[in-house]
Amino acid sequence: MRTKRQTFWERLWASTIVLYTFGATFVVWKALHKYGVNPYIFFVVDLITSWFYGLASARLVVAIIHKRWSETQKWGWLSALNFMLPQIYILVTANHVPKDVDIIICSVIGVMVAFALVGIASQLRVARKEGGAE
C-alpha cells in the first residue's frame, strides 16, 4: 500500500512527464508533420501513455528499493510499453522519411531511453539516501 507521500511524488513525477508531451508534440508537428505523422494523434497517444509511464516508472523505483522483484517486473514492462508507444506511432506512420531523418528519430529515441534510465537511477539514489521509500 502506498503512503500519501508516495502518491504525491508519483503524481508529481507523472505530471512532469505529461508536461514534456507538449514539447514533444511541438517537435513532431514542426519536424514530422510533412512526413505523415499526425501531431494531434501523437499528442493524444503521448498524453495518455506519459501519465501511465510516469506512474509505472515511479512504482518501479519503489519496487526496486523494496526488492519486490515480481512488482519490479510488472512495473518495468508497463514503463517500457508506455514509454515506447508514442515512438512506435512515429515509426509506423512516418512515410518516405529521408535516411537522415530516420537516423535522427532513432537517435532521439535512444537519447530518451538513456534519459529514462538516468531518471530512474537518480530516483533510486535519492530514495536510498533518504533511507528507502515509504
C-alpha positions as a printed Julia matrix, in Angstrom:
134×3 Matrix{Float64}:
  0.0    0.0     0.0
  1.28   3.44   -0.93
  1.55   6.29    1.53
  0.23   9.79    0.85
  3.82  10.9     0.33
  4.47   8.22   -2.28
  1.21   9.06   -4.06
  2.17  12.75   -4.09
  5.61  12.04   -5.6
  4.18   9.57   -8.14
  1.66  12.15   -9.33
  4.26  14.93   -9.4
  6.61  12.74  -11.46
  3.78  11.72  -13.84
  2.65  15.35  -14.19
  6.19  16.44  -15.07
  6.34  13.79  -17.78
  2.94  14.89  -19.1
  4.3   18.44  -19.45
  7.06  17.03  -21.64
  4.31  15.87  -24.03
  3.61  19.44  -25.12
  7.22  19.99  -26.16
  7.43  16.63  -27.9
  4.22  17.36  -29.82
  5.6   20.7   -30.98
  8.73  18.98  -32.28
  6.65  16.3   -34.04
  4.43  18.97  -35.58
  7.39  21.02  -36.86
  9.66  18.18  -37.97
  7.48  15.19  -38.86
  4.09  16.53  -39.93
  5.23  16.74  -43.55
  6.12  13.01  -43.44
  2.63  11.88  -42.47
  2.89  11.89  -38.68
 -0.3   13.43  -37.35
  0.72  15.65  -34.41
 -2.79  15.55  -32.93
 -2.84  11.76  -32.78
  0.72  11.78  -31.47
 -0.34  14.25  -28.76
 -3.26  12.07  -27.63
 -1.14   8.89  -27.63
  1.73  10.61  -25.81
 -0.55  12.38  -23.33
 -2.27   9.15  -22.29
  0.84   7.0   -22.19
  3.01   9.62  -20.45
  0.76   9.65  -17.38
  0.9    5.85  -17.12
  4.63   5.85  -17.84
  5.18   8.33  -15.02
  3.19   6.28  -12.52
  4.71   2.98  -13.62
  8.29   4.27  -13.51
  7.76   5.75  -10.03
  6.33   2.46   -8.82
  9.21   0.63  -10.48
 11.66   2.64   -8.39
  9.79   1.83   -5.18
  9.6   -1.87   -6.09
 13.36  -1.97   -6.73
 14.13  -0.23   -3.45
 11.98  -2.69   -1.52
 13.29  -5.65   -3.56
  9.82  -6.69   -4.67
 11.03  -8.42   -7.81
  7.64  -9.57   -9.11
  6.39  -5.97   -8.89
  9.63  -4.77  -10.47
  8.93  -6.94  -13.49
  5.32  -5.74  -13.81
  6.16  -2.03  -13.45
  9.22  -2.39  -15.66
  7.18  -3.81  -18.53
  4.44  -1.22  -18.09
  7.02   1.58  -18.02
  8.7    0.31  -21.16
  5.43  -0.19  -23.04
  4.05   3.26  -22.19
  7.4    4.87  -22.91
  7.71   3.28  -26.36
  4.15   3.56  -27.72
  4.41   7.2   -28.92
  7.77   6.42  -30.56
  6.31   3.34  -32.22
  3.47   5.51  -33.53
  6.03   7.81  -35.15
  7.98   4.93  -36.69
  4.82   3.28  -38.04
  3.17   6.4   -39.51
  6.15   8.31  -40.93
  6.13   7.99  -44.73
  9.04   8.42  -47.11
 11.3    9.75  -44.43
 14.81  10.59  -45.65
 17.52   8.36  -44.19
 18.93  11.31  -42.19
 15.55  11.95  -40.55
 15.18   8.23  -39.8
 18.58   8.25  -38.1
 17.6   11.36  -36.11
 14.32   9.73  -34.99
 16.14   6.6   -33.83
 18.8    8.73  -32.12
 16.16  10.75  -30.28
 14.51   7.52  -29.13
 17.91   6.29  -27.92
 18.57   9.53  -26.03
 15.1    9.39  -24.47
 15.73   5.81  -23.32
 19.03   6.94  -21.8
 17.3    9.86  -20.01
 14.62   7.5   -18.7
 17.25   5.13  -17.31
 19.21   8.01  -15.77
 15.99   9.39  -14.26
 15.14   6.04  -12.69
 18.7    5.63  -11.41
 18.56   9.14   -9.96
 15.28   8.4    -8.19
 16.85   5.25   -6.74
 19.88   7.16   -5.45
 17.73   9.82   -3.8
 15.42   7.25   -2.22
 18.35   5.21   -0.9
 19.95   8.33    0.61
 16.67   9.12    2.35
 16.64   5.62    3.82
 14.28   3.96    1.34
 10.86   4.75    0.02
  7.9    4.6     2.38
